[in-house]
């Protein structure tokens, strides 16, 4: 078991070139890497999930090969694939007697955003979502994996995706409708996993900012909250015919932090409903109560710089700060600096 807090840990970073048609085929290693110019970024909500940049001296990159970045702690026998990427946007600069090359890195999902349907893409009634997922991956010649417990879904009616749609949009729709989530793994494969609400994900890590040996740089911690943007009143309106308007509103209780009694002013949201069945005052009141409940969840986020440990976006952890424990989703890792193995973390508190 590696002690990730140990300052004596020796990290090695390798940049391997991989055949894009066979991700198991490593065709060489890039030498003279400038680690100060290398970083990786991961985002829970970003469309392509992962990206980065690399820099190295002299040209030893085999054109069109993908780049796999591997973290190794040799003494501990530890190796992990941090990601496998497409190299794009090449740059070249001259430094003294040598050339320096840079590339942006994009995940396999980025390739689906650049590939578009050359014709209408039809899903027939009775089809299963996982079969459609597989079909898109095969069409785009991309490796993929079904995660454990992945959910399936049977279409009850025909769905047609338009000609020219990015395949990424289509495959995201398929995963969403089936109750799954789209990911990428470190090997460069598209991964479909069952979606689990963060509140039901068991924490993988404990990150204690109060510990004298903490991984977190305490001076780097900042927090933000959307509580001040939350409205304490929801108003529903519905136009019934030409002359009659139905409306209702719902307020939080006076002891709520979002109430007029506490704030000294009212913040309200207006919902103009185009279709309401039945078209009654009682139904409008039900909708106002529902919309009010939905708008009351505030988001608290913590940002910090940490020493590297092998966490992933989408995991949850227990964040201990000033004596209080917070269950948080790892929302972004932006960036992992491969030169000193530090990383920026954004943690979103789970309600």
C-alpha positions in Angstrom: 0.0 0.0 0.0 1.6 3.3 -1.1 1.7 6.2 1.4 0.7 9.0 -0.9 1.7 11.5 1.8 5.4 10.3 1.7 7.5 13.2 0.4 10.3 10.7 -0.5 8.1 8.9 -3.0 9.8 8.8 -6.4 7.4 9.3 -9.4 8.1 8.3 -12.9 6.0 9.5 -15.9 6.1 7.6 -19.2 4.7 8.8 -22.5 4.0 5.8 -24.8 2.9 5.8 -28.4 0.0 3.5 -29.1 -1.5 2.2 -32.4 -5.0 3.9 -32.6 -6.4 0.7 -34.2 -5.1 -1.6 -31.5 -4.8 0.1 -28.1 -2.9 -2.9 -26.7 -0.1 -2.3 -29.2 2.6 0.1 -27.8 4.9 1.2 -30.6 7.4 3.2 -28.7 8.1 5.7 -26.0 8.7 9.4 -26.3 12.0 10.5 -25.0 13.3 13.8 -23.6 9.9 14.8 -22.2 9.7 18.3 -20.6 7.5 17.5 -17.7 7.0 21.1 -16.7 5.0 21.4 -20.0 2.9 18.4 -19.4 -0.5 18.3 -17.6 -3.8 16.5 -17.6 -7.3 17.6 -16.9 -10.4 15.6 -15.9 -14.0 16.8 -15.6 -17.1 15.0 -14.3 -19.4 17.3 -16.4 -17.2 18.0 -19.4 -18.3 16.4 -22.7 -15.1 14.6 -23.4 -14.1 13.9 -19.8 -10.4 14.3 -20.2 -7.7 16.4 -22.0 -4.2 17.6 -21.5 -1.0 18.8 -23.1 2.5 17.4 -23.5 6.0 18.9 -24.4 9.2 17.1 -25.4 12.5 17.9 -27.1 13.4 16.9 -30.6 11.0 15.0 -32.9 10.6 11.4 -31.8 6.8 11.2 -32.1 5.3 8.7 -34.6 2.6 10.7 -36.5 -1.0 9.7 -35.8 -0.1 7.4 -32.8 -2.1 8.0 -29.7 -0.3 9.0 -26.4 -0.7 6.9 -23.3 0.6 8.5 -20.1 1.6 6.1 -17.4 2.5 6.9 -13.8 4.9 4.6 -12.1 6.3 4.3 -8.6 8.9 1.7 -9.3 10.0 1.0 -5.7 6.4 0.0 -4.9 5.8 -1.9 -8.1 2.9 0.5 -8.9 1.8 1.5 -12.4 -1.3 3.2 -13.6 -2.5 4.4 -17.0 -3.6 8.0 -16.4 -5.0 8.3 -19.8 -4.7 7.5 -23.5 -5.2 10.4 -25.8 -5.3 11.7 -29.4 -2.5 14.2 -30.1 -3.7 17.4 -31.9 -2.6 21.0 -32.5 1.1 20.5 -32.9 3.5 23.3 -32.0 7.2 23.8 -32.5 9.7 26.1 -31.0 13.5 26.4 -31.3 15.4 26.4 -28.0 19.2 26.8 -28.3 20.3 23.8 -30.4 17.1 21.8 -30.0 13.5 21.9 -31.0 10.7 21.8 -28.5 7.4 20.2 -29.6 4.0 20.6 -28.0 0.7 18.8 -28.5 -2.8 19.1 -27.1 -4.3 15.9 -25.9 -8.0 14.9 -26.4 -9.9 11.8 -25.2 -11.5 9.2 -27.3 -14.9 10.9 -26.8 -13.4 13.9 -28.6 -13.0 11.8 -31.7 -16.8 11.0 -31.6 -17.5 14.8 -31.4 -15.6 15.2 -34.7 -17.2 12.2 -36.5 -20.7 12.8 -37.9 -23.5 10.6 -39.2 -23.3 10.5 -43.0 -27.0 9.6 -43.1 -30.0 9.4 -40.8 -29.3 7.0 -37.9 -32.4 5.0 -37.1 -33.2 3.1 -33.9 -36.2 0.8 -34.3 -38.9 0.2 -31.7 -37.9 -2.9 -29.7 -34.2 -2.2 -30.0 -32.0 -2.3 -26.9 -29.8 0.7 -25.9 -26.7 -1.4 -25.3 -26.9 -2.8 -28.8 -27.2 0.8 -30.1 -24.2 1.8 -28.0 -22.2 -1.1 -29.5 -23.3 -0.2 -33.0 -22.1 3.4 -32.6 -18.7 2.3 -31.2 -18.3 -0.2 -34.1 -19.3 2.4 -36.7 -16.6 4.7 -35.3 -14.1 1.9 -34.9 -13.6 2.6 -31.2 -12.8 0.2 -28.4 -15.4 0.0 -25.6 -16.4 -1.7 -22.4 -19.7 -2.4 -20.6 -19.2 -1.6 -16.9 -20.5 -3.9 -14.1 -24.2 -3.6 -13.6 -24.8 -1.5 -16.7 -28.5 -0.9 -17.4 -30.3 -1.7 -20.6 -33.3 -0.1 -22.1 -35.8 -1.2 -24.7 -37.1 1.5 -27.1 -40.9 1.6 -27.3 -40.9 3.7 -30.5 -38.6 4.5 -33.4 -36.0 7.2 -32.8 -34.1 8.8 -35.7 -31.0 10.9 -35.2 -30.4 13.5 -37.9 -27.8 13.2 -40.7 -24.8 15.3 -39.7 -25.2 14.7 -35.9 -21.9 14.2 -34.1 -21.8 10.6 -32.9 -20.9 11.9 -29.4 -24.4 13.6 -29.2 -26.1 10.3 -30.2 -24.1 8.1 -27.9 -24.7 10.4 -25.0 -28.4 10.3 -25.7 -28.4 6.5 -25.8 -26.5 6.3 -22.4 -28.8 8.9 -20.8 -32.0 7.3 -21.9 -30.9 4.0 -20.5 -29.9 5.4 -17.1 -26.2 5.0 -17.7 -23.2 7.4 -17.8 -20.5 7.7 -20.5 -16.9 7.6 -19.4 -13.4 6.9 -20.8 -10.8 4.6 -19.1 -7.1 5.0 -18.9 -6.5 2.6 -21.8 -8.4 4.8 -24.2 -11.7 2.8 -24.3 -15.2 4.2 -24.2 -16.8 3.0 -21.0 -20.6 2.8 -20.2 -21.4 2.5 -16.5 -24.7 2.7 -14.6 -25.4 6.2 -13.4 -25.4 6.4 -9.6 -26.4 9.5 -7.8 -23.3 10.9 -5.9 -25.2 10.6 -2.6 -25.3 6.8 -3.0 -21.6 6.4 -3.9 -19.4 5.1 -1.1 -16.5 7.4 -0.4 -13.2 6.1 -1.8 -10.9 8.4 0.0 -10.6 10.6 3.1 -8.9 13.9 2.5 -8.1 15.6 5.8 -7.0 19.2 5.4 -6.5 19.4 9.2 -3.9 16.7 9.3 -0.3 18.0 9.7 0.7 15.5 7.0 -2.2 16.4 4.8 -2.1 16.0 1.1 -3.8 19.4 0.8 -2.0 22.7 0.7 -4.1 24.4 3.3 -3.4 27.9 2.1 -4.9 26.9 -1.3 -8.4 26.0 0.0 -11.3 28.2 -1.1 -15.1 27.6 -1.1 -18.1 28.9 -2.9 -21.9 28.5 -2.5 -24.9 29.1 -4.7 -27.1 29.7 -1.7 -27.4 33.4 -2.4 -28.8 32.6 -5.9 -31.7 30.4 -4.6 -35.2 31.8 -4.8 -37.6 31.4 -2.0 -40.8 31.7 -4.1 -42.0 29.8 -7.2 -44.8 31.3 -9.3 -46.7 29.3 -11.9 -48.9 30.8 -14.6 -51.0 29.2 -17.2 -53.0 30.9 -20.0 -56.4 29.1 -20.3 -58.0 30.2 -23.5 -57.9 33.9 -24.5 -59.3 35.5 -21.4 -58.6 33.3 -18.4 -55.2 33.0 -16.6 -54.6 30.5 -13.9 -51.8 31.2 -11.4 -50.4 30.0 -8.1 -47.3 30.5 -6.0 -45.5 28.7 -3.2 -43.2 30.2 -0.6 -40.6 28.6 1.7 -41.3 28.7 5.4 -40.3 31.7 7.4 -37.5 29.9 9.2 -35.8 29.0 5.9 -32.6 30.8 5.0 -34.1 31.7 1.7 -37.3 33.3 3.1 -38.3 36.9 3.0 -38.3 36.9 6.8 -34.6 36.0 6.9 -33.4 37.9 3.9 -35.5 41.0 4.2 -36.5 40.7 0.5 -38.1 38.2 -1.8 -36.4 36.3 -4.6 -38.9 34.6 -7.0 -38.8 32.4 -10.0 -41.6 32.6 -12.7 -42.7 29.4 -14.5 -44.9 29.9 -17.5 -46.5 26.5 -18.2 -47.7 25.8 -21.7 -49.5 22.6 -21.0 -51.3 21.9 -17.7 -53.6 18.9 -17.2 -56.0 19.3 -15.6 -56.2 23.1 -16.1 -57.2 23.9 -12.6 -56.0 26.2 -9.7 -55.2 23.1 -7.6 -52.9 21.7 -10.3 -51.2 25.0 -10.6 -50.6 25.0 -6.9 -49.2 21.4 -7.1 -46.7 22.6 -9.8 -45.7 25.6 -7.7 -45.0 23.4 -4.7 -43.0 21.0 -6.9 -40.9 23.7 -8.6 -40.2 25.3 -5.2 -38.8 22.0 -3.9 -36.7 21.5 -7.0 -35.1 25.0 -6.8 -34.0 24.8 -3.2 -30.8 22.7 -3.5 -27.7 24.8 -3.1 -24.3 23.7 -4.2 -21.2 24.2 -2.0 -17.8 23.6 -3.7 -14.3 23.5 -2.4 -11.2 24.2 -4.5 -7.7 23.4 -3.5 -4.2 22.2 -4.5 -3.2 18.7 -3.4 -0.4 16.3 -3.7 -1.3 13.6 -6.3 -3.2 10.6 -5.2 -4.9 8.3 -7.6 -8.5 9.6 -7.3 -10.9 10.0 -10.2 -13.6 12.4 -11.1 -17.0 10.8 -10.2 -15.7 9.2 -7.0 -16.7 10.6 -3.7 -14.5 11.3 -0.7 -14.8 12.6 2.8 -13.3 16.0 3.0 -12.3 17.1 6.6 -11.8 20.8 7.0 -11.8 22.9 10.2 -13.1 19.9 12.2 -16.1 19.3 10.0 -16.5 16.3 7.6 -18.1 16.8 4.2 -19.2 14.2 1.7 -18.0 15.5 -1.6 -18.1 14.5 -5.3 -14.7 14.9 -7.1 -16.0 17.2 -9.8 -12.7 18.3 -11.6 -9.0 17.5 -11.4 -7.6 20.5 -13.2 -4.7 20.1 -13.7 -2.4 17.3 -12.7 1.0 18.9 -13.1 3.2 16.0 -14.1 6.4 17.7 -13.2 5.8 17.9 -9.4 2.7 15.6 -9.2 0.4 18.1 -7.7 -3.2 18.7 -8.8 -6.0 21.1 -8.5 -9.2 19.6 -7.1 -12.8 20.9 -7.2 -15.0 19.1 -4.7 -18.8 19.5 -4.8 -20.6 18.8 -1.5 -23.2 16.1 -1.8 -26.5 17.1 -0.2 
